[in-house]
Every structure is written in C-alpha cells, then in structure tokens.
Amino acid sequence: MTAPAAAPRKPIILTVDDDPAVSRAVARDLRRKYAETYRIVRAENGPDALDTLRELKLRGDTVAVFVADYRMPAMSGIEFLEAAMDLYPMARRVLLTAYADTHAAIDAINVVDLDHYLLKPWDPPEEKLYPVIDALLEAWNADGGHPMPNTKIIGHRYSRRSSEVREFLASNRLPYHWIFADDDEGHRLLEAAGLDDRALPVVITETGEPLVDPSNTELAGRLGLSTEPRADFYDLAVIGGGPGGLAAAVYGASEGLRTVLIEAVATGGQAGQSSRIENYLGFPDGVRGDQLADRARRQAEKFSADLITTREAVALELHGNTRTIRFADGGSLDCRSVVLATGVSYRELDADGCHSRDGDDSSLIGRGVYYGAATYVAAECEDQEVYVVGGANSAGQAAMNLARKAARVHLVVRGPSLEASMSYYLIQQIEATPNIEVHTNTRVCRAFGGEGLENLTLIDGTTNQTTDVGCTQLFIFIGAQPRTDWLPDAIARDDRGFVLSGPDLKPDSGWPLDRPPHHLETSVPGVFVAGDVRAESAKRVAAAVGEGSMAVMFVHRYLAET
Ligand SMILES: Cc1cc2nc3c(=O)[nH]c(=O)nc-3n(C[C@H](O)[C@H](O)[C@H](O)COP(=O)(O)OP(=O)(O)OC[C@H]3O[C@@H](n4cnc5c(N)ncnc54)[C@H](O)[C@@H]3O)c2cc1C
C-alpha cells in the first residue's frame, strides 16, 4: 500500500511586531482572509522571526510576504527585512509604521526595496490591509511564487539569438528555465530531443516538445499568447502595446468599441523594462513596469479587447473611411479608426561592437552588450563590474537596480554631470549607493572581446585620453527615436519622425476636412496618436496613459461623424 501523498505546504505570510496586542491583531486579520491558502506565522521580535525563517528555509517552506513593525527594540523592522531578504529574496516586504515614522519608511524603500509601508491602525482591513496584501500576493505569485518553470531554453552563452529568445520570453512574462548547452543538463536534454548543439537555441515547451530556433510568433503561439486577430474588421485598431496603447485598448473596449491591439514584441513597451516606476500616480511605493503592464493587459482582456503580439504593423492604407493595417509577416486587418501608440526605440551607440548592422560576427549585442534593461541577464551580474551608458532616468534606474547584485556599477555619462538629464530623486539615490561610480565627461567608443564582451575602451571627453577596462556586461540607454517610416506620407511628422497632431499640425500638413482636427488626431482623419511617438509628448508613463485614454474620447467623436 502506498502512503497518501502529503498535501502541498501552504506558502507563509510572516508578521513580526513586538507589541503582543498589535501582533495578535495583524495575525488575526490576515488569518481571516488568507488562512485558506496561506499559513500565517507570527513572531514578537526580529531575532526570533529570523530563527523561525531559518527553520522554514531548511524545511523547504516558501514565504510570500513579510509584515514587519518599524519600531522594535531588539532589531528594527528595516534591519529584520534586510536580513530576511537574504533568506527569502522573492518575498514581498511591508513595513508597519506610525504616522510619525513615515519618513523612515520612505527611506526604507531604497534600503530594503520595500514594497509598501502600511500606516497603523489599518482599520477597516477590507480597505487598508487586504488590497495591499492582495496586490503583493499577486505579484509574488507572478514571480517568486512560481515553481521551477517547465519551459526550457537550451542555448549558447554567447549567442545573439539565444539572448533574443530569453528576452522575448522575459518581456512577455513567460517563465522559463535557462540551460547552457555545454552543461551536463543541456547535453542530456539535447540528446533526449535527438539534437546536438548545432541546432541552438532549442526551446522545450511545457509539454516536452522541442522547438529548434523558433521565431517569436511561433513561440508566442505555442506558449499561449494570441498572434492572430479574431476578426477581420474592428471599430478601433491600436498599434503598439506600451502604456499608451494599453490605455487606449482598455478605454476603447470598455466603452463598447470592437478593439484590437497590435504589438510587435511584448505588451508593456518601454515601461515594461522599468525596474521601478516611482512617479506614476497612485503608487506611492513605486511599481515595477512589467507588473503595471501585466495588470493593464489583463484589464484590456477583461473588457474583451483583442490583444495580438509578435505582429509588427508595416503599412497603413487608407481606403475611404476604412483603414487597412498590414503585418510584416503577411496578413492584414481593416478598421474604422486607429490609435498610433508605437512609442520610441533605443538609439544605437556609435561604438564598435555595439551596432546591430555589424552582423553576428563583430556585433556583441546579446553577447554582453544590451540595449535597455535586459532584466533577463541583469539577474546574472552578481559580483561583477558592469557598465551602464546614459545620463537620463532610465540609465539611473538601471544602475540602481543592477547595484543590488553587481560588485560595482559604472555609470558612463557623456555630459559634465547628471543634473541636466536625471531626476533629482534618482541622483540622490545614486549618490547614496556606494557601489555606483559615475564617470562624467566619458564615452564608450569600443566594445570588444572573443565569443562575448570582454573589454571596453573609454574615452575622456576633456583630455581625449582612452582607457581599456575589463567588462562583460554593458547596458546602453542613450535616448530613443520613433520608428514611423512605415507610415504613409499623408500622416504628417516632424523632422525627427514624431507624429504631429491636433493644434500642432501645420497649415501645409494636408488636413482634408473643413472641421479642425481633434486633439491627438493626425493629418489623416480617424487616425490618432498617443504617447511617446507624438511630437512634443512628455515621455512619461502617466502622459502616455492619459493620451491613450483621451484619444478614445475623440475616436468616439470621429466615429459619430462618419
Ligand atoms: C528603462 C526605462 C525606465 C523608465 N522609467 C520611467 C519612469 O520611472 N516613469 C515614467 O513616467 N516613465 C518612465 N519611462 C518612460 C516610459 O516608459 C515611456 O514614456 C512610456 O513607456 C511610453 O509609452 P508608449 O505607450 O507611448 O510607448 P512605448 O512604451 O515605447 O511602447 C510602444 C510599443 O509599441 C510597439 N511597436 C512599435 N512599433 C510597432 C509596430 N510597427 N507594430 C506593432 N507594435 C509596434 C513596441 O514594441 C512597444 O511595445 C522609462 C523608460 C525606460 C526605457
């Protein structure tokens, strides 16, 4: 007779508070809502809580959320959370504070990467406690709570395509397990699939099906993302799935328009790469860009917007009141109105080894040189010296994020200081982070190595002196440009390619109607623009979301006129 299988152990929510009455009250409220799925563990001081955590770790238990009081005599809540992070880095962290300690809690956001500070008292818990814990559990389940993912990528450490496949899965928040082809496990899997390391990268799906060097569309389809529109005619087609496009899709679909969103790579756009957006209204503790994007995506789907990924729009044709959008890999769809929300893409660094046009031999892109945050490799920079190029907020955020793992982060800035280009709060955070070194008046002029990046040549802008430094990971954030050259000439743009709209349209833009264009309406009636791709836009998440939502209001007006 076989023994019955043990019930899976519940993940834990651990609370620590030195005031027994408060400690009991937190545990009671948490049990009331979460006891069915989570085990609530209570401790009355930091050292005891850490002992408990060590036992839990040895027993193989997982912790989803810590709720720690700020003021505790033996060990403060911040000290406890810092130590607890070593044992359970993926657990979400909440600090309980009195109103008078709010400033300390805000500082803790950086020290222990706090997810939330909760003011005491938290009555009624339905309004003040549960929404916070719900959101954190959702985030934990989305990342840390996952068991080892079953999708496997077997690839070469220094292969650009392997890197692209990882980036694609990561940016679509599809969990995977990355295995080096030259590791024992890699050999075993390739042998089992009847393949060898000439067929890389190989993706093994959850059902055990090996895919040899799959395209993004093939991957998306196999992994459950929609790649085909469900209909061939829509009221509204939104092109681009960043915050602007997602907002337009949410508002369009929720207001009854048959809405499709077309995204070339992954929903979230640039915002999906942000490790922490701190200035988006309603998130006082900041929010990770990929989480924001994931929520927006689900919201759009809830309202039945049709979201299709890995389909790049390459042509917009105008046939009377019908607009036809053509895709790069063939196929098309028709619609009555369009919101262009294609954002911007990174500019390439003019340095040897960093050009995409160089081809696979001399370009080190994906082999140590990365445009953007490349979160899928950023996690692997433990104890390394990494370089970040750029002086704006995106570079600053990346430096702060990398500094949590890397031995040292070198921020290479062309200008004489960060002040002109970076927000004050980020400059302060960087100054307070001892393992970030800022190199002003400096440029990277060459990246070189063997199979992967090994060295950089830096040039001092004041003396013109060059220095070679060892570096295996370089992250580049040097501004961005719109990719609008596929749009028809009838859509007026400024001299940098940003789309003109509403009152910014010039008299010679070719506007064909007697009525003036609506706000956000381009020189083609019924084609609107929102977010970073719009000329003179603010280049902020909130602005893109606002414009995406507002564009839908004008879409309604346009549709009512036609
Ligand atoms: C690392 C980083 C950190 C940032 N941090 C902050 C911050 O803290 N706060 C803040 O306010 N802003 C921040 N920003 C800026 C913010 O992310 C952008 O302003 C915002 O994402 C713009 O949204 P968007 O929808 O206009 O375009 P994007 O986010 O650029 O999205 C455009 C989308 O369109 C898709 N697309 C492009 N062309 C096509 C096509 N032809 N067919 C189909 N799809 C297409 C792209 O793949 C992309 O997904 C940050 C940006 C970066 C890169």
The ligand as a Gaussian input file, in Angstrom:
#p B3LYP/6-31G(d) Opt

LIG

0 1
 C       14.093000      51.715000     -18.610000
 C       13.025000      52.775000     -18.651000
 C       12.556000      53.319000     -17.462000
 C       11.533000      54.284000     -17.474000
 N       11.080000      54.776000     -16.292000
 C       10.060000      55.647000     -16.273000
 C        9.536000      56.130000     -15.045000
 O       10.004000      55.768000     -13.960000
 N        8.478000      56.998000     -15.094000
 C        7.929000      57.421000     -16.272000
 O        6.953000      58.164000     -16.241000
 N        8.434000      56.999000     -17.454000
 C        9.482000      56.131000     -17.483000
 N        9.986000      55.701000     -18.688000
 C        9.385000      56.218000     -19.929000
 C        8.076000      55.465000     -20.237000
 O        8.305000      54.080000     -20.146000
 C        7.562000      55.843000     -21.615000
 O        7.291000      57.221000     -21.643000
 C        6.273000      55.066000     -21.946000
 O        6.501000      53.682000     -21.916000
 C        5.751000      55.484000     -23.318000
 O        4.638000      54.704000     -23.595000
 P        4.123000      54.497000     -25.100000
 O        2.928000      53.617000     -24.982000
 O        3.998000      55.794000     -25.759000
 O        5.295000      53.744000     -25.881000
 P        6.244000      52.524000     -25.584000
 O        6.298000      52.197000     -24.139000
 O        7.517000      52.851000     -26.292000
 O        5.528000      51.301000     -26.308000
 C        5.417000      51.252000     -27.696000
 C        5.099000      49.821000     -28.117000
 O        4.786000      49.811000     -29.493000
 C        5.334000      48.669000     -30.102000
 N        5.505000      48.957000     -31.534000
 C        6.345000      49.865000     -32.087000
 N        6.198000      49.871000     -33.426000
 C        5.250000      48.937000     -33.714000
 C        4.669000      48.468000     -34.933000
 N        5.020000      48.981000     -36.125000
 N        3.739000      47.480000     -34.870000
 C        3.356000      46.964000     -33.666000
 N        3.878000      47.376000     -32.496000
 C        4.808000      48.357000     -32.513000
 C        6.645000      48.485000     -29.381000
 O        7.113000      47.127000     -29.489000
 C        6.269000      48.866000     -27.948000
 O        5.851000      47.749000     -27.199000
 C       11.008000      54.745000     -18.710000
 C       11.503000      54.228000     -19.909000
 C       12.508000      53.260000     -19.888000
 C       13.033000      52.709000     -21.180000

